[in-house]
Amino acid sequence: MEKLRIAFLGSGSMGGAILQGLLDAGYPKELLSATTKSDASAIAWRQQGVSALATESSPDANALLAGDADLIVLGVKPKQIVEVLQEISGEIGKNAVIISLAAGIELETMAAVVANPNLIRTMPNTPALVGKAVTGIAPAASASQDAIDATVSLFEAVGTAIVVPEEKINALSAISGSGPAWIYYFIEQWEQIALEQGFSQEDAKRLVRGTFDGAIDLLAQSDKEPVELRKNVTSPGGTTERIIATFDEHDLKGIFAKGLAAAVARAQELAGK
Ligand SMILES: NC(=O)c1ccc[n+]([C@@H]2O[C@H](COP(=O)([O-])OP(=O)(O)OC[C@H]3O[C@@H](n4cnc5c(N)ncnc54)[C@H](OP(=O)(O)O)[C@@H]3O)[C@@H](O)[C@H]2O)c1
């Protein structure tokens, strides 16, 4: 990735995961900056060599760091996006790329506040922390190809990225943005039923996380689709078949679809639709 100056305005769970992913990947620290609300969070970044300012002690922190950046990553909560854009609108360089991580905030809403054409809406996920984020990128029609390429490179430094039209981003958010929560929730429930069968906490963890890890590695290393690998552990008339039949009877896929629809509806609410 071409070495650009990147400012993270808001660097908590998500912005912070990308920033940390860049640091861990060896991105030059002197090109990275971050804002936070609290001094404690800013100090933690400074301890890693990132120039960081907190709004509680530097009210102009966002404007100060945005003015200097090639890429401005908005990592504040969705309801703060407009306010932060208003704070920085007079400071942004004309070729700067403004990249929002916020769920539910539309490009149109951002464009109403800043004149800059390079507006990009994204949806990453927290495995950025381990270099395995999956990020959806929806550029404004006015964004330059250079701006899109720079955004793709940023997210490829911490995982993989795909460019999608904005109308797909709410569904993508539910699938991959929230995806780690789906997975952790399954693991929580799965370990809980192991505990209820009398396994110790330690054994329940080993049984479930070990199986999860092994199954995902097998899928990654195999040229087979999940359905085929599943059939390999499902003898006709056997016990696994009963598990899958029970999931089907209770319409597991329907439950997934309802979860996705609820997330998309919430994203529309956040967008004021
Ligand atoms: N979490 C996820 O998995 C995920 C996934 C995809 C997208 N997102 C999106 O990422 C965004 C951030 O979510 P999050 O979960 O990372 O929230 P978070 O952990 O609460 O992080 C918010 C960050 O913003 C800082 N902050 C608060 N007010 C600020 C201000 N006025 N100026 C500058 N910084 C300020 C906070 O500082 P302190 O550290 O001092 O509190 C913190 O660093 C949201 O828009 C969300 O939709 C999140």
The ligand as a Tripos MOL2 file, in Angstrom:
@<TRIPOS>MOLECULE
LIG
   48    52     1     0     0
SMALL
NO_CHARGES

@<TRIPOS>ATOM
      1 N1        -17.6910   -2.8580   16.6350 N.am      1 LIG1
      2 C1        -17.8770   -3.4720   15.4500 C.2       1 LIG1
      3 O1        -17.7820   -4.7000   15.3000 O.2       1 LIG1
      4 C2        -18.2040   -2.6510   14.2070 C.ar      1 LIG1
      5 C3        -18.2450   -3.2940   12.9630 C.ar      1 LIG1
      6 C4        -18.4620   -2.5230   11.8240 C.ar      1 LIG1
      7 C5        -18.6550   -1.1580   11.9410 C.ar      1 LIG1
      8 N2        -18.6450   -0.5720   13.1580 N.ar      1 LIG1
      9 C6        -18.8480    0.8840   13.2160 C.3       1 LIG1
     10 O2        -17.7070    1.4580   13.8360 O.3       1 LIG1
     11 C7        -18.0810    2.6540   14.4970 C.3       1 LIG1
     12 C8        -17.5040    2.6710   15.8910 C.3       1 LIG1
     13 O3        -18.0590    1.5900   16.6310 O.3       1 LIG1
     14 P1        -17.2060    0.9110   17.7880 P.3       1 LIG1
     15 O4        -17.8830   -0.3590   18.1120 O.co2     1 LIG1
     16 O5        -15.7690    0.9140   17.4170 O.co2     1 LIG1
     17 O6        -17.4450    1.9920   18.9800 O.3       1 LIG1
     18 P2        -16.5040    2.3080   20.2180 P.3       1 LIG1
     19 O7        -15.7060    1.1110   20.5980 O.co2     1 LIG1
     20 O8        -17.3700    2.9590   21.2380 O.co2     1 LIG1
     21 O9        -15.4770    3.4050   19.6520 O.3       1 LIG1
     22 C9        -15.8150    4.7400   19.4640 C.3       1 LIG1
     23 C10       -14.5370    5.5520   19.4640 C.3       1 LIG1
     24 O10       -14.8600    6.9190   19.2470 O.3       1 LIG1
     25 C11       -14.2230    7.7200   20.2580 C.3       1 LIG1
     26 N3        -15.0020    8.9370   20.3810 N.ar      1 LIG1
     27 C12       -16.1570    9.1830   21.0420 C.ar      1 LIG1
     28 N4        -16.5620   10.4460   20.8190 N.ar      1 LIG1
     29 C13       -15.6320   11.0080   19.9770 C.ar      1 LIG1
     30 C14       -15.4990   12.2670   19.3550 C.ar      1 LIG1
     31 N5        -16.3940   13.2640   19.5410 N.pl3     1 LIG1
     32 N6        -14.4290   12.4890   18.5490 N.ar      1 LIG1
     33 C15       -13.5110   11.5110   18.3460 C.ar      1 LIG1
     34 N7        -13.5880   10.2890   18.8960 N.ar      1 LIG1
     35 C16       -14.6350   10.0420   19.7030 C.ar      1 LIG1
     36 C17       -14.1760    6.8260   21.4710 C.3       1 LIG1
     37 O11       -13.2160    7.2780   22.4100 O.3       1 LIG1
     38 P3        -12.9740    6.5610   23.8130 P.3       1 LIG1
     39 O12       -12.0870    5.3810   23.5090 O.co2     1 LIG1
     40 O13       -12.2570    7.5610   24.6520 O.co2     1 LIG1
     41 O14       -14.3220    6.1750   24.3300 O.co2     1 LIG1
     42 C18       -13.7630    5.5120   20.7970 C.3       1 LIG1
     43 O15       -12.3850    5.5270   20.5020 O.3       1 LIG1
     44 C19       -19.5940    2.7300   14.4980 C.3       1 LIG1
     45 O16       -20.0090    3.7170   13.5950 O.3       1 LIG1
     46 C20       -20.0360    1.3500   14.0750 C.3       1 LIG1
     47 O17       -21.2270    1.3850   13.3160 O.3       1 LIG1
     48 C21       -18.4090   -1.2780   14.3010 C.ar      1 LIG1
@<TRIPOS>BOND
     1     1     2 1
     2     2     3 2
     3     2     4 1
     4     4     5 ar
     5     4    48 ar
     6     5     6 ar
     7     6     7 ar
     8     7     8 ar
     9     8     9 1
    10     8    48 ar
    11     9    10 1
    12     9    46 1
    13    10    11 1
    14    11    12 1
    15    11    44 1
    16    12    13 1
    17    13    14 1
    18    14    15 2
    19    14    16 1
    20    14    17 1
    21    17    18 1
    22    18    19 2
    23    18    20 1
    24    18    21 1
    25    21    22 1
    26    22    23 1
    27    23    24 1
    28    23    42 1
    29    24    25 1
    30    25    26 1
    31    25    36 1
    32    26    27 ar
    33    26    35 ar
    34    27    28 ar
    35    28    29 ar
    36    29    30 ar
    37    29    35 ar
    38    30    31 1
    39    30    32 ar
    40    32    33 ar
    41    33    34 ar
    42    34    35 ar
    43    36    37 1
    44    36    42 1
    45    37    38 1
    46    38    39 2
    47    38    40 1
    48    38    41 1
    49    42    43 1
    50    44    45 1
    51    44    46 1
    52    46    47 1
@<TRIPOS>SUBSTRUCTURE
     1 LIG1         1 GROUP 0 **** ****
